[in-house]
Amino acid sequence: MSAYGSSFSKDYWRAVQTVRIKTFHAQTQAYVYAAAFHQAQLPHFLSNEHSASLMYPPLLAQGIGLHVRMQDQKAAIELLKRLDAQENQKSEEDFREADLAEIQYQQDLHKARERAQNPSLLTWILLILGVIFVFVLFFTRMMRFV
């Protein structure tokens, strides 16, 4: 007889077996999926909610686990497929109803992204001058030893 008595039989434990259906490395994404499971009325729970977010680098973390009952596994997989498909869809921006301020904001945002991706001319000049300075310094030190 176990320490908990005979009320916990094998049938009970078999009925509550769970499976980790998905692993997340971001709490917000895990909470969004958990909310969708709650809305679909699928019993679930999250594991490692707090410890996974503290691990760095994320490769060492176990991640936040989304668990469901074994008997709900098929329904959970279908829901995950729908959620993943929604997440992977890129929303196309529609500018037909945008006013001039919104258009100007989008143009400024686009220019800022281009500037962040392409270094300015000043950056290139400073880089080239730095390389020239290092070579001159190196060769002047070499000439002392010759």
C-alpha positions in Angstrom: 0.0 0.0 0.0 1.4 3.4 -0.9 1.8 6.3 1.4 -1.2 8.0 -0.2 -3.6 5.1 0.3 -5.4 3.1 -2.2 -7.5 6.0 -3.6 -4.9 6.7 -6.3 -5.2 3.8 -8.6 -3.4 3.1 -11.8 -6.6 4.0 -13.7 -6.6 7.5 -12.1 -2.9 8.1 -13.1 -3.5 6.8 -16.6 -6.5 9.2 -16.9 -4.4 12.3 -16.0 -1.3 11.5 -18.1 -0.1 14.6 -19.8 2.2 15.3 -22.8 4.3 18.4 -23.6 2.7 19.6 -26.8 4.9 22.6 -27.5 8.0 24.4 -26.1 8.4 28.2 -26.0 11.4 30.3 -25.2 9.3 33.5 -24.6 6.7 33.9 -21.9 4.5 36.2 -24.0 4.2 33.7 -26.8 3.5 30.9 -24.2 0.7 33.0 -22.6 -0.9 33.7 -26.0 -1.0 30.0 -26.8 -2.3 29.2 -23.3 -5.1 31.8 -23.7 -6.1 30.2 -27.0 -6.2 26.8 -25.3 -8.3 28.3 -22.6 -10.7 29.8 -25.1 -11.0 26.5 -26.9 -11.7 24.9 -23.4 -8.8 22.5 -23.7 -7.4 21.7 -20.2 -3.7 22.6 -20.2 -0.9 24.0 -18.0 2.4 25.7 -18.5 5.6 24.4 -16.9 8.9 26.3 -16.3 7.2 29.6 -16.7 9.7 31.6 -14.7 12.9 29.5 -14.7 13.0 29.3 -18.6 13.1 33.0 -19.0 16.1 33.4 -16.7 18.3 30.9 -18.6 20.9 32.3 -21.0 21.6 31.4 -23.7 18.2 30.1 -24.6 19.8 26.9 -26.0 20.5 25.8 -22.5 17.0 26.5 -21.3 14.4 23.8 -21.3 11.8 26.3 -22.4 8.3 26.9 -21.2 6.2 23.7 -21.8 2.6 23.7 -22.8 1.1 20.5 -21.5 -2.3 18.8 -22.3 -3.9 15.6 -21.3 -3.2 12.6 -23.5 -6.8 12.2 -24.6 -6.8 15.9 -25.7 -3.6 15.5 -27.8 -5.3 15.4 -31.2 -7.5 18.4 -30.6 -4.4 20.3 -29.2 -2.4 19.5 -32.3 -5.2 20.8 -34.6 -5.3 24.0 -32.5 -1.5 24.4 -32.7 -1.6 24.0 -36.4 -4.2 26.8 -36.7 -2.3 29.1 -34.2 1.1 28.5 -36.0 -0.6 29.2 -39.4 -2.0 32.5 -38.0 1.4 33.4 -36.5 3.2 32.7 -39.8 0.9 34.8 -41.9 2.3 38.1 -42.8 -0.2 40.8 -42.5 -0.2 43.0 -45.6 -0.4 46.7 -44.9 -3.3 48.5 -46.5 -2.5 52.2 -47.2 -5.8 53.0 -49.0 -7.3 54.5 -45.9 -4.1 56.1 -44.6 -3.9 59.9 -44.2 -0.9 61.9 -45.0 0.5 61.8 -41.5 0.5 57.9 -41.6 2.1 57.8 -45.0 4.8 60.2 -43.8 5.4 58.1 -40.7 5.8 54.9 -42.8 8.2 56.7 -45.2 10.3 57.9 -42.3 10.3 54.4 -40.8 11.4 53.0 -44.1 14.2 55.5 -44.4 15.4 54.8 -40.8 15.5 51.1 -41.5 17.6 51.7 -44.7 20.0 53.9 -42.7 20.3 51.3 -40.0 21.1 48.6 -42.6 23.5 50.7 -44.7 26.4 52.4 -42.9 26.9 56.0 -43.8 29.8 57.5 -45.8 31.3 58.9 -42.7 31.4 55.5 -41.1 33.3 54.1 -44.1 35.7 57.0 -44.1 36.5 56.6 -40.4 36.9 52.8 -40.9 39.4 53.3 -43.8 41.3 56.0 -41.9 41.5 53.7 -38.9 43.0 50.9 -41.1 45.5 53.3 -42.7 46.5 54.5 -39.2 47.1 51.0 -38.0 49.2 50.1 -41.0 51.3 53.3 -40.7 51.8 52.6 -37.0 52.7 49.0 -37.7 55.2 49.9 -40.4 56.9 52.7 -38.4 57.4 50.2 -35.6 58.8 47.7 -38.0 61.3 50.2 -39.5 62.8 50.8 -36.0 63.8 47.1 -35.8 65.4 47.1 -39.3 
